[in-house]
Amino acid sequence: MARRYPSTIAAAVEHEIVITRSRFLTHVVPASDPAEADRVITDIRKRAWDARHHCSAMVTGVLGDQARSSDDGEPSGTAGVPMLEVLRRRELTDVVAVVTRWFGGVKLGAGGLVRAYSTSVSEALDRATVLHRAALIDVSVDVPHADAGRIDNVLRDWVVRHRAVLGATSYGTEATFSVSVPHADVAVLRADLAAASGGVLDPVEGAERIVDVPAGQFPAGSSGT
């Protein structure tokens, strides 16, 4: 079975909830490493300088093996760790969550804080676009310009059916299409392109790399592996 990789999100999301007059503003932002995550946290602190707390949790690394959280003045274990647990349950990596709290004058208690911070992150993630990750083989194919439109249509349909990703097309003496393909389907792509071109097209196999795949690329019930 292919290794399963944690997912990530396509773009930053923002979400606010109010609980007993306290405002909880959540930012969930893609971050490729701890340094980038720290820059996100610093920027939010500067923009929301009047808030009492900026609690955070981050997970980074292809395997999600780097994690860190901060309660930022809230009682120990009531903010950062619950936020981190939400990221872990969603099987996400390369992401940082920051929940900024403006105190409303009413204490929520330890249980109330845990629920508030975890709910804040969970509801923000419900609004995010998830990108699954998979180890795919880069394949390129040169196509005469006269056939480029037809092959483009073939490939757009093919990648959806095979959980592959169509990359950018470059244009020179020919149109060069780039496709990232599951290892088991490289031979299938080669055969399908041969059938579509009367055996003329000759795809070139490149390196394997970890690729972000939009969640919609995976059929219902698929694990993304």
ChimeraX commands (.cxc) that place a marker at each C-alpha (Angstrom):
marker #1 position 0.00,0.00,0.00 radius 0.5
marker #1 position 1.25,3.49,-0.83 radius 0.5
marker #1 position 2.31,5.70,2.07 radius 0.5
marker #1 position -0.38,8.06,3.27 radius 0.5
marker #1 position 0.67,11.67,3.70 radius 0.5
marker #1 position -1.04,14.37,5.80 radius 0.5
marker #1 position -3.10,16.88,3.85 radius 0.5
marker #1 position -2.76,20.66,3.87 radius 0.5
marker #1 position -4.95,23.65,2.98 radius 0.5
marker #1 position -4.97,25.65,-0.24 radius 0.5
marker #1 position -5.25,29.15,1.24 radius 0.5
marker #1 position -5.63,31.07,4.47 radius 0.5
marker #1 position -9.05,31.19,6.12 radius 0.5
marker #1 position -10.44,33.48,8.81 radius 0.5
marker #1 position -13.37,32.84,11.15 radius 0.5
marker #1 position -14.76,34.56,14.24 radius 0.5
marker #1 position -17.02,33.35,17.03 radius 0.5
marker #1 position -18.24,35.12,20.18 radius 0.5
marker #1 position -18.66,33.19,23.44 radius 0.5
marker #1 position -19.92,34.95,26.56 radius 0.5
marker #1 position -18.79,38.32,25.18 radius 0.5
marker #1 position -15.25,37.10,24.40 radius 0.5
marker #1 position -14.29,37.36,20.72 radius 0.5
marker #1 position -12.27,34.50,19.22 radius 0.5
marker #1 position -10.81,35.36,15.81 radius 0.5
marker #1 position -9.14,32.40,14.11 radius 0.5
marker #1 position -6.64,32.48,11.27 radius 0.5
marker #1 position -5.58,29.19,9.72 radius 0.5
marker #1 position -2.74,29.74,7.27 radius 0.5
marker #1 position -0.52,27.48,5.11 radius 0.5
marker #1 position 3.07,27.45,6.43 radius 0.5
marker #1 position 5.83,25.33,4.94 radius 0.5
marker #1 position 8.08,25.36,8.02 radius 0.5
marker #1 position 8.20,26.63,11.63 radius 0.5
marker #1 position 9.92,29.88,10.60 radius 0.5
marker #1 position 7.10,30.75,8.21 radius 0.5
marker #1 position 4.54,29.83,10.87 radius 0.5
marker #1 position 6.29,32.12,13.35 radius 0.5
marker #1 position 6.11,34.98,10.83 radius 0.5
marker #1 position 2.36,34.44,10.52 radius 0.5
marker #1 position 1.95,34.56,14.31 radius 0.5
marker #1 position 4.07,37.73,14.58 radius 0.5
marker #1 position 2.07,39.45,11.84 radius 0.5
marker #1 position -1.24,38.63,13.51 radius 0.5
marker #1 position 0.07,39.90,16.86 radius 0.5
marker #1 position 0.98,43.22,15.25 radius 0.5
marker #1 position -2.37,43.60,13.50 radius 0.5
marker #1 position -4.42,42.63,16.56 radius 0.5
marker #1 position -2.21,44.37,19.11 radius 0.5
marker #1 position -5.11,45.15,21.44 radius 0.5
marker #1 position -6.08,41.50,22.03 radius 0.5
marker #1 position -5.23,39.73,25.28 radius 0.5
marker #1 position -4.18,36.35,23.83 radius 0.5
marker #1 position -2.81,35.00,20.56 radius 0.5
marker #1 position -2.84,31.24,21.08 radius 0.5
marker #1 position -1.33,29.08,18.36 radius 0.5
marker #1 position -0.69,25.59,17.08 radius 0.5
marker #1 position 1.34,24.47,14.10 radius 0.5
marker #1 position 2.17,21.24,12.30 radius 0.5
marker #1 position 4.84,21.14,9.59 radius 0.5
marker #1 position 6.86,18.62,7.60 radius 0.5
marker #1 position 5.84,16.25,4.81 radius 0.5
marker #1 position 4.95,13.63,7.43 radius 0.5
marker #1 position 3.58,16.16,9.94 radius 0.5
marker #1 position 6.40,15.27,12.32 radius 0.5
marker #1 position 7.04,18.81,13.61 radius 0.5
marker #1 position 4.46,20.29,15.95 radius 0.5
marker #1 position 4.28,23.10,18.47 radius 0.5
marker #1 position 1.60,24.98,20.40 radius 0.5
marker #1 position 1.27,27.95,22.74 radius 0.5
marker #1 position -1.34,28.93,25.32 radius 0.5
marker #1 position -0.05,32.54,25.28 radius 0.5
marker #1 position -1.17,33.34,28.80 radius 0.5
marker #1 position -4.28,31.19,28.97 radius 0.5
marker #1 position -4.25,28.46,31.68 radius 0.5
marker #1 position -1.88,25.66,30.72 radius 0.5
marker #1 position -3.39,23.11,28.34 radius 0.5
marker #1 position -6.60,25.04,27.64 radius 0.5
marker #1 position -5.76,26.58,24.26 radius 0.5
marker #1 position -2.69,25.51,22.27 radius 0.5
marker #1 position -2.97,21.78,22.87 radius 0.5
marker #1 position -6.70,21.58,22.04 radius 0.5
marker #1 position -5.99,23.58,18.87 radius 0.5
marker #1 position -3.16,21.21,17.97 radius 0.5
marker #1 position -5.40,18.21,18.55 radius 0.5
marker #1 position -7.86,19.57,15.97 radius 0.5
marker #1 position -5.08,19.85,13.38 radius 0.5
marker #1 position -3.98,16.30,14.23 radius 0.5
marker #1 position -7.52,14.90,13.98 radius 0.5
marker #1 position -7.92,16.55,10.56 radius 0.5
marker #1 position -4.58,14.94,9.52 radius 0.5
marker #1 position -3.11,18.26,8.38 radius 0.5
marker #1 position 0.43,19.53,8.02 radius 0.5
marker #1 position 2.23,22.67,6.81 radius 0.5
marker #1 position -0.39,24.78,8.56 radius 0.5
marker #1 position -0.53,27.18,11.50 radius 0.5
marker #1 position -3.64,28.13,13.46 radius 0.5
marker #1 position -3.78,31.32,15.52 radius 0.5
marker #1 position -6.77,32.15,17.72 radius 0.5
marker #1 position -6.83,35.74,18.92 radius 0.5
marker #1 position -9.01,36.42,21.95 radius 0.5
marker #1 position -10.45,39.68,23.14 radius 0.5
marker #1 position -11.56,39.03,26.73 radius 0.5
marker #1 position -15.21,39.85,27.29 radius 0.5
marker #1 position -15.09,40.18,31.07 radius 0.5
marker #1 position -16.50,36.74,31.91 radius 0.5
marker #1 position -14.19,33.83,32.74 radius 0.5
marker #1 position -15.03,30.66,30.82 radius 0.5
marker #1 position -13.27,28.12,33.02 radius 0.5
marker #1 position -10.86,25.47,31.83 radius 0.5
marker #1 position -13.49,23.36,30.08 radius 0.5
marker #1 position -15.04,26.39,28.43 radius 0.5
marker #1 position -11.68,27.55,27.12 radius 0.5
marker #1 position -10.85,24.12,25.69 radius 0.5
marker #1 position -14.20,24.04,23.87 radius 0.5
marker #1 position -13.84,27.63,22.65 radius 0.5
marker #1 position -10.36,27.22,21.20 radius 0.5
marker #1 position -10.97,23.81,19.65 radius 0.5
marker #1 position -14.31,24.92,18.18 radius 0.5
marker #1 position -12.72,28.06,16.76 radius 0.5
marker #1 position -10.13,26.06,14.82 radius 0.5
marker #1 position -12.56,23.34,13.80 radius 0.5
marker #1 position -15.08,25.82,12.37 radius 0.5
marker #1 position -12.34,27.70,10.53 radius 0.5
marker #1 position -11.08,24.47,8.95 radius 0.5
marker #1 position -14.62,23.65,7.83 radius 0.5
marker #1 position -14.26,26.68,5.55 radius 0.5
marker #1 position -10.85,25.69,4.17 radius 0.5
marker #1 position -10.09,23.99,0.85 radius 0.5
marker #1 position -8.20,20.79,1.61 radius 0.5
marker #1 position -5.32,19.61,-0.56 radius 0.5
marker #1 position -4.50,15.93,-0.28 radius 0.5
marker #1 position -0.90,14.91,-0.80 radius 0.5
marker #1 position 0.46,11.94,-2.70 radius 0.5
marker #1 position 3.77,10.67,-4.05 radius 0.5
marker #1 position 3.40,11.06,-7.82 radius 0.5
marker #1 position 5.67,10.58,-10.83 radius 0.5
marker #1 position 6.28,13.60,-13.07 radius 0.5
marker #1 position 5.59,12.78,-16.72 radius 0.5
marker #1 position 6.02,15.16,-19.66 radius 0.5
marker #1 position 4.85,14.75,-23.24 radius 0.5
marker #1 position 5.59,16.87,-26.31 radius 0.5
marker #1 position 2.60,17.41,-28.58 radius 0.5
marker #1 position 2.45,19.13,-32.00 radius 0.5
marker #1 position 0.60,22.44,-31.74 radius 0.5
marker #1 position -2.10,21.22,-34.13 radius 0.5
marker #1 position -3.02,18.44,-31.67 radius 0.5
marker #1 position -2.50,20.38,-28.43 radius 0.5
marker #1 position -6.14,21.31,-27.87 radius 0.5
marker #1 position -7.36,17.75,-28.31 radius 0.5
marker #1 position -4.67,16.24,-26.07 radius 0.5
marker #1 position -5.34,18.92,-23.45 radius 0.5
marker #1 position -8.96,17.72,-23.28 radius 0.5
marker #1 position -7.81,14.09,-23.08 radius 0.5
marker #1 position -5.45,14.86,-20.20 radius 0.5
marker #1 position -7.96,16.98,-18.27 radius 0.5
marker #1 position -10.37,14.06,-18.27 radius 0.5
marker #1 position -7.62,11.53,-17.56 radius 0.5
marker #1 position -6.21,13.20,-14.43 radius 0.5
marker #1 position -9.63,13.26,-12.74 radius 0.5
marker #1 position -10.16,9.55,-13.35 radius 0.5
marker #1 position -6.67,8.59,-12.20 radius 0.5
marker #1 position -6.10,10.91,-9.23 radius 0.5
marker #1 position -3.34,12.70,-11.12 radius 0.5
marker #1 position -2.50,16.39,-11.45 radius 0.5
marker #1 position -2.14,18.33,-14.70 radius 0.5
marker #1 position 0.60,20.92,-14.46 radius 0.5
marker #1 position 1.38,23.98,-16.53 radius 0.5
marker #1 position 1.82,23.63,-20.29 radius 0.5
marker #1 position 4.88,25.19,-21.91 radius 0.5
marker #1 position 5.00,26.22,-25.56 radius 0.5
marker #1 position 8.03,26.08,-27.82 radius 0.5
marker #1 position 8.44,24.23,-31.07 radius 0.5
marker #1 position 5.81,21.92,-29.56 radius 0.5
marker #1 position 3.40,22.08,-26.63 radius 0.5
marker #1 position 4.84,20.28,-23.61 radius 0.5
marker #1 position 2.27,18.94,-21.14 radius 0.5
marker #1 position 3.26,18.05,-17.58 radius 0.5
marker #1 position 1.32,15.48,-15.59 radius 0.5
marker #1 position 1.98,14.12,-12.08 radius 0.5
marker #1 position 0.78,10.52,-12.01 radius 0.5
marker #1 position 0.46,7.71,-9.43 radius 0.5
marker #1 position 3.26,5.23,-10.01 radius 0.5
marker #1 position 0.85,2.41,-10.87 radius 0.5
marker #1 position -0.79,4.51,-13.58 radius 0.5
marker #1 position 2.27,5.65,-15.55 radius 0.5
marker #1 position 1.93,2.71,-17.93 radius 0.5
marker #1 position -1.80,3.41,-18.26 radius 0.5
marker #1 position -1.09,7.02,-19.24 radius 0.5
marker #1 position 1.45,5.88,-21.78 radius 0.5
marker #1 position -1.05,3.46,-23.31 radius 0.5
marker #1 position -3.90,5.95,-23.34 radius 0.5
marker #1 position -1.79,8.64,-25.00 radius 0.5
marker #1 position -0.61,6.12,-27.57 radius 0.5
marker #1 position -4.22,5.22,-28.31 radius 0.5
marker #1 position -5.19,8.89,-28.58 radius 0.5
marker #1 position -2.35,9.70,-30.99 radius 0.5
marker #1 position -2.04,6.56,-33.08 radius 0.5
marker #1 position 1.17,5.67,-31.25 radius 0.5
marker #1 position 2.87,9.00,-32.01 radius 0.5
marker #1 position 3.15,10.49,-28.52 radius 0.5
marker #1 position 6.00,9.29,-26.31 radius 0.5
marker #1 position 5.73,10.43,-22.67 radius 0.5
marker #1 position 8.95,10.93,-20.71 radius 0.5
marker #1 position 9.01,9.74,-17.09 radius 0.5
marker #1 position 10.71,11.97,-14.52 radius 0.5
marker #1 position 11.22,11.97,-10.75 radius 0.5
marker #1 position 8.81,11.13,-7.96 radius 0.5
marker #1 position 7.74,13.99,-5.69 radius 0.5
marker #1 position 5.07,14.85,-3.14 radius 0.5
marker #1 position 2.25,16.72,-4.88 radius 0.5
marker #1 position -0.78,18.62,-3.54 radius 0.5
marker #1 position -4.00,17.23,-5.02 radius 0.5
marker #1 position -7.34,19.08,-4.65 radius 0.5
marker #1 position -9.78,17.07,-2.55 radius 0.5
marker #1 position -12.22,16.90,-5.48 radius 0.5
marker #1 position -9.68,14.87,-7.44 radius 0.5
marker #1 position -10.33,11.88,-5.19 radius 0.5
marker #1 position -13.46,9.78,-5.76 radius 0.5
marker #1 position -15.92,9.55,-2.88 radius 0.5
marker #1 position -14.64,7.21,-0.20 radius 0.5
marker #1 position -11.03,7.37,-1.38 radius 0.5
marker #1 position -8.34,7.83,1.26 radius 0.5
marker #1 position -6.05,9.66,-1.14 radius 0.5
marker #1 position -3.47,6.89,-1.16 radius 0.5
marker link #1:1,2 radius 0.2
marker link #1:2,3 radius 0.2
marker link #1:3,4 radius 0.2
marker link #1:4,5 radius 0.2
marker link #1:5,6 radius 0.2
marker link #1:6,7 radius 0.2
marker link #1:7,8 radius 0.2
marker link #1:8,9 radius 0.2
marker link #1:9,10 radius 0.2
marker link #1:10,11 radius 0.2
marker link #1:11,12 radius 0.2
marker link #1:12,13 radius 0.2
marker link #1:13,14 radius 0.2
marker link #1:14,15 radius 0.2
marker link #1:15,16 radius 0.2
marker link #1:16,17 radius 0.2
marker link #1:17,18 radius 0.2
marker link #1:18,19 radius 0.2
marker link #1:19,20 radius 0.2
marker link #1:20,21 radius 0.2
marker link #1:21,22 radius 0.2
marker link #1:22,23 radius 0.2
marker link #1:23,24 radius 0.2
marker link #1:24,25 radius 0.2
marker link #1:25,26 radius 0.2
marker link #1:26,27 radius 0.2
marker link #1:27,28 radius 0.2
marker link #1:28,29 radius 0.2
marker link #1:29,30 radius 0.2
marker link #1:30,31 radius 0.2
marker link #1:31,32 radius 0.2
marker link #1:32,33 radius 0.2
marker link #1:33,34 radius 0.2
marker link #1:34,35 radius 0.2
marker link #1:35,36 radius 0.2
marker link #1:36,37 radius 0.2
marker link #1:37,38 radius 0.2
marker link #1:38,39 radius 0.2
marker link #1:39,40 radius 0.2
marker link #1:40,41 radius 0.2
marker link #1:41,42 radius 0.2
marker link #1:42,43 radius 0.2
marker link #1:43,44 radius 0.2
marker link #1:44,45 radius 0.2
marker link #1:45,46 radius 0.2
marker link #1:46,47 radius 0.2
marker link #1:47,48 radius 0.2
marker link #1:48,49 radius 0.2
marker link #1:49,50 radius 0.2
marker link #1:50,51 radius 0.2
marker link #1:51,52 radius 0.2
marker link #1:52,53 radius 0.2
marker link #1:53,54 radius 0.2
marker link #1:54,55 radius 0.2
marker link #1:55,56 radius 0.2
marker link #1:56,57 radius 0.2
marker link #1:57,58 radius 0.2
marker link #1:58,59 radius 0.2
marker link #1:59,60 radius 0.2
marker link #1:60,61 radius 0.2
marker link #1:61,62 radius 0.2
marker link #1:62,63 radius 0.2
marker link #1:63,64 radius 0.2
marker link #1:64,65 radius 0.2
marker link #1:65,66 radius 0.2
marker link #1:66,67 radius 0.2
marker link #1:67,68 radius 0.2
marker link #1:68,69 radius 0.2
marker link #1:69,70 radius 0.2
marker link #1:70,71 radius 0.2
marker link #1:71,72 radius 0.2
marker link #1:72,73 radius 0.2
marker link #1:73,74 radius 0.2
marker link #1:74,75 radius 0.2
marker link #1:75,76 radius 0.2
marker link #1:76,77 radius 0.2
marker link #1:77,78 radius 0.2
marker link #1:78,79 radius 0.2
marker link #1:79,80 radius 0.2
marker link #1:80,81 radius 0.2
marker link #1:81,82 radius 0.2
marker link #1:82,83 radius 0.2
marker link #1:83,84 radius 0.2
marker link #1:84,85 radius 0.2
marker link #1:85,86 radius 0.2
marker link #1:86,87 radius 0.2
marker link #1:87,88 radius 0.2
marker link #1:88,89 radius 0.2
marker link #1:89,90 radius 0.2
marker link #1:90,91 radius 0.2
marker link #1:91,92 radius 0.2
marker link #1:92,93 radius 0.2
marker link #1:93,94 radius 0.2
marker link #1:94,95 radius 0.2
marker link #1:95,96 radius 0.2
marker link #1:96,97 radius 0.2
marker link #1:97,98 radius 0.2
marker link #1:98,99 radius 0.2
marker link #1:99,100 radius 0.2
marker link #1:100,101 radius 0.2
marker link #1:101,102 radius 0.2
marker link #1:102,103 radius 0.2
marker link #1:103,104 radius 0.2
marker link #1:104,105 radius 0.2
marker link #1:105,106 radius 0.2
marker link #1:106,107 radius 0.2
marker link #1:107,108 radius 0.2
marker link #1:108,109 radius 0.2
marker link #1:109,110 radius 0.2
marker link #1:110,111 radius 0.2
marker link #1:111,112 radius 0.2
marker link #1:112,113 radius 0.2
marker link #1:113,114 radius 0.2
marker link #1:114,115 radius 0.2
marker link #1:115,116 radius 0.2
marker link #1:116,117 radius 0.2
marker link #1:117,118 radius 0.2
marker link #1:118,119 radius 0.2
marker link #1:119,120 radius 0.2
marker link #1:120,121 radius 0.2
marker link #1:121,122 radius 0.2
marker link #1:122,123 radius 0.2
marker link #1:123,124 radius 0.2
marker link #1:124,125 radius 0.2
marker link #1:125,126 radius 0.2
marker link #1:126,127 radius 0.2
marker link #1:127,128 radius 0.2
marker link #1:128,129 radius 0.2
marker link #1:129,130 radius 0.2
marker link #1:130,131 radius 0.2
marker link #1:131,132 radius 0.2
marker link #1:132,133 radius 0.2
marker link #1:133,134 radius 0.2
marker link #1:134,135 radius 0.2
marker link #1:135,136 radius 0.2
marker link #1:136,137 radius 0.2
marker link #1:137,138 radius 0.2
marker link #1:138,139 radius 0.2
marker link #1:139,140 radius 0.2
marker link #1:140,141 radius 0.2
marker link #1:141,142 radius 0.2
marker link #1:142,143 radius 0.2
marker link #1:143,144 radius 0.2
marker link #1:144,145 radius 0.2
marker link #1:145,146 radius 0.2
marker link #1:146,147 radius 0.2
marker link #1:147,148 radius 0.2
marker link #1:148,149 radius 0.2
marker link #1:149,150 radius 0.2
marker link #1:150,151 radius 0.2
marker link #1:151,152 radius 0.2
marker link #1:152,153 radius 0.2
marker link #1:153,154 radius 0.2
marker link #1:154,155 radius 0.2
marker link #1:155,156 radius 0.2
marker link #1:156,157 radius 0.2
marker link #1:157,158 radius 0.2
marker link #1:158,159 radius 0.2
marker link #1:159,160 radius 0.2
marker link #1:160,161 radius 0.2
marker link #1:161,162 radius 0.2
marker link #1:162,163 radius 0.2
marker link #1:163,164 radius 0.2
marker link #1:164,165 radius 0.2
marker link #1:165,166 radius 0.2
marker link #1:166,167 radius 0.2
marker link #1:167,168 radius 0.2
marker link #1:168,169 radius 0.2
marker link #1:169,170 radius 0.2
marker link #1:170,171 radius 0.2
marker link #1:171,172 radius 0.2
marker link #1:172,173 radius 0.2
marker link #1:173,174 radius 0.2
marker link #1:174,175 radius 0.2
marker link #1:175,176 radius 0.2
marker link #1:176,177 radius 0.2
marker link #1:177,178 radius 0.2
marker link #1:178,179 radius 0.2
marker link #1:179,180 radius 0.2
marker link #1:180,181 radius 0.2
marker link #1:181,182 radius 0.2
marker link #1:182,183 radius 0.2
marker link #1:183,184 radius 0.2
marker link #1:184,185 radius 0.2
marker link #1:185,186 radius 0.2
marker link #1:186,187 radius 0.2
marker link #1:187,188 radius 0.2
marker link #1:188,189 radius 0.2
marker link #1:189,190 radius 0.2
marker link #1:190,191 radius 0.2
marker link #1:191,192 radius 0.2
marker link #1:192,193 radius 0.2
marker link #1:193,194 radius 0.2
marker link #1:194,195 radius 0.2
marker link #1:195,196 radius 0.2
marker link #1:196,197 radius 0.2
marker link #1:197,198 radius 0.2
marker link #1:198,199 radius 0.2
marker link #1:199,200 radius 0.2
marker link #1:200,201 radius 0.2
marker link #1:201,202 radius 0.2
marker link #1:202,203 radius 0.2
marker link #1:203,204 radius 0.2
marker link #1:204,205 radius 0.2
marker link #1:205,206 radius 0.2
marker link #1:206,207 radius 0.2
marker link #1:207,208 radius 0.2
marker link #1:208,209 radius 0.2
marker link #1:209,210 radius 0.2
marker link #1:210,211 radius 0.2
marker link #1:211,212 radius 0.2
marker link #1:212,213 radius 0.2
marker link #1:213,214 radius 0.2
marker link #1:214,215 radius 0.2
marker link #1:215,216 radius 0.2
marker link #1:216,217 radius 0.2
marker link #1:217,218 radius 0.2
marker link #1:218,219 radius 0.2
marker link #1:219,220 radius 0.2
marker link #1:220,221 radius 0.2
marker link #1:221,222 radius 0.2
marker link #1:222,223 radius 0.2
marker link #1:223,224 radius 0.2
marker link #1:224,225 radius 0.2
view
